[in-house]
Amino acid sequence: MKRLILIILILGAIPMLIYPQLNNAVFVRSDCGLNYVINSIEISARHTNYPGNAYPITFGVNGIPNSCYTIEAAYLWWTVSYRNGSPAQGIVSITNPQNATQNINAVLAGASIPKCWGGGGGIGEIGTRCFRANVTSMITGNGNYSITLNTPQIETDGMTLMIIYKDKLATYEGHFVIYDGIITNDAGTNESQTMGGFNACANATFARAFSIVSDMQSNYTQPWIFVVDGVPNNQTRDFWNTATVNCNVSQNKNNVAFQVQPNVGDCYSWAMMGLYYQTTTCTTCPTGQINLNVNPKNTGFCLGNSANISVSGAASYVWTSDPPGFNSTSNNITVSPTVTTRYFVRGTSADGCFTDDDTVTVNVYPLPILDAGLDRPICIGNPTRLGENASDGTPQYTFSWTPPTGLDNPNIQHPMASPTATTVYICTLTDANGCVDIDTVVVTVNPLPQPVITASGPTTFCSCDSVTLDAGNLGYISYRWSTNQTTQTIVVRNPGQYTVTVTDTNGCVNTSAPITINVIYPRAEIALPQYPVHAEPGEMVRIPLYIRNSWYLDTCNVRNFHAIINFNKTLLVPKGNTPQGTMVGDNRILDLTGTRSTDDTLMYLDFRATLGRVPQTALTISLFEWTDCSIPDSLFNSEFRLDNLCRSYFNGDSVIRLYNYEGVPTNMQFKPNPVEDKGTIEFSLAETGPTQLFMSNAIGQVVRKFIDESYEMGVYNLIFETSEIPSGLYYITLKTQTKVISKMVEVRK
């Protein structure tokens, strides 16, 4: 019905009234720490799109500081579409978090024309009003506030509560400019207002503009627009809108241009506009700090006297001390400490928000106390420092030691004493006030120990041997060798000069003369033949492992060894006493042990050369060690090469023919491998046709045929015995019309 009336008004071209302005200056102030919280709620339920809220309304306030604040102002605004008989005096009933309740009369901030809620489906609206109630007296801080208005719910659009507070601890200055009244627009057109009454002292670090607009209805999909200084800000249509938007305030700015754009033909009322901004350079904030004035700042007296201290500049005071024990809340105190003491005072402002601290030091001058130190023994030739730190009294101190014999300076607090015989020293201390104390100390002189090192055997030996050095025990209580060992005897294996420092029962320390240890280091060069070893497939070949050069092996009785040699497993098969070793991938690894004889050959390795997958292989000594004695060795490797290999010709190129046991990728498997008496061949055929399966030795001779006929494609298992097949390396070969597959097999008996 509201929209129908609007359409009739527009079509009828009824002239608009001259609307009142927002020209009531509500709150215009600048001060340190000014800030605000704001809450809004819709009341009316006269439109089905806007479920209103029934009285009493609860506002939850939680943005105010917990302490050190004051409530500067608090306002409650509401607007009504009033009817005949509606109360002309607005009244607020408010209950604060402390359950105190008060009825407060509102002022009429403005009245204006109806906003389309007249007859014919409306509520019989005859005009609009804006009320403002000053509820400052009922605001006690954060919490829930219950509010009831005397205007009927159906007439009342909504209410907005703004609480302006001062944060006493804030470092910014807050600025408020708030105007209200009422502008009611029944034509759905834009309304503009320019707000002055201020002049910005500096660029704002934070600024917000705000307004209260009612009756923007959500049955229109477009937002309404709140324009601040030409900047549009889209606002959701919530019927009761308290719009708050960020804006810019620069130095010397003295007005803000506001505009409400309904964006559609919608009737509305505009009740309040305002600006809040913060600056940090116009005023030094916070204000209210205190500065203590303590008199005297520092004082002192001799033990047994007292001092008076006064403080001003605050409302209350708390005194403490270090050492602890003194407490007072007076602005004038009398203290009598027995030791130098610091007194701490904290002053607090009357509101409890600001404090200041200061400290007074009271020096207590005790009688001087001298300590010449404990009686002590020294070792002859070792000086000792006499005297402990003097205490109490009044510096500067003077000292006098007698007799002066053996002292580096008899007139200092801590002379160094080096007497050659036991001596009693007397010290006299005098402080700045002439106070004296006397003490004595006895210095007993003891001789030095004389340690001598003895060796358990020759001091020249091989690196695998050792000798025990003994420092003796002539009343010694501790040992410290040049090796940092701390036992009476040590075992030495390295060359060099060794000394020992001993401490006797008197605490005297002395170091022995050095003893020299010489060590002989055997070493060797271990080699395989330093030229390539050649053989034809099928030939026997002997390869020596020998000592190429050596030093001190006989002198140090180095004989037993352990070696590991590896090579390509497809070229050489161990024979005779040569161990079979283990196979890892393409390598055969021989683990060898033996004893050195009188000549330089350590052992011979016997092999049969075989047609392998490569024409040569490295012979590598991967490990060599003497088990009698760990000594450094240099290792020299060799190489084995096959001779007289057959060649094939392909596209005019000569190619060495090798036995490629890898073949093409296959599904054929042989197990176990190595095999001792019985093995299984598992293979699959991807085609039907002539099939051969046979075993050949390392030089290519066929030793057994398993299959030589046509087979259907499929999966097969074949079991065979090896009782008639000698130990060695063999190849299992599977041939079809399109594929040749070979696998290496080792037979062991």
Beta strands, then each sheet from edge to edge (+ up, - down):
strand 1: 24-32
strand 2: 34-42
strand 3: 57-61
strand 4: 69-82
strand 5: 91-95
strand 6: 101-105
strand 7: 107-112
strand 8: 127-134
strand 9: 143-149
strand 10: 156-167
strand 11: 173-185
strand 12: 191-195
strand 13: 206-216
strand 14: 224-228
strand 15: 231-235
strand 16: 239-246
strand 17: 256-261
strand 18: 268-279
strand 19: 293-295
strand 20: 298-302
strand 21: 307-312
strand 22: 316-322
strand 23: 332-335
strand 24: 341-348
strand 25: 355-365
strand 26: 376-379
strand 27: 384-385
strand 28: 398-402
strand 29: 416-417
strand 30: 423-430
strand 31: 436-446
strand 32: 454-455
strand 33: 460-462
strand 34: 467-470
strand 35: 476-481
strand 36: 489-492
strand 37: 496-498
strand 38: 500-504
strand 39: 509-511
strand 40: 515-520
strand 41: 523-527
strand 42: 533-535
strand 43: 540-551
strand 44: 560-568
strand 45: 572-574
strand 46: 582-584
strand 47: 587-595
strand 48: 601-609
strand 49: 616-626
strand 50: 633-636
strand 51: 638-642
strand 52: 647-650
strand 53: 653-656
strand 54: 669-671
strand 55: 678-685
strand 56: 689-697
strand 57: 702-711
strand 58: 714-721
strand 59: 728-735
strand 60: 740-747
sheet 1: 1+ 11- 18+ 13- 16+
sheet 2: 2+ 10- 4+ 8- 7+
sheet 3: 3+ 9- 5+ 6-
sheet 4: 12+ 17- 14+ 15-
sheet 5: 19+ 21- 23+
sheet 6: 20+ 25+ 24- 22+
sheet 7: 26+ 31+ 30- 28+
sheet 8: 27+ 29-
sheet 9: 32+ 34- 36+
sheet 10: 33+ 40+ 37-
sheet 11: 35+ 38- 39+
sheet 12: 45+ 48- 43+ 41- 50-
sheet 13: 42+ 51+ 49- 44+ 47- 46+
sheet 14: 52+ 53-
sheet 15: 54+ 55- 58+
sheet 16: 57+ 56- 59+ 60-
end
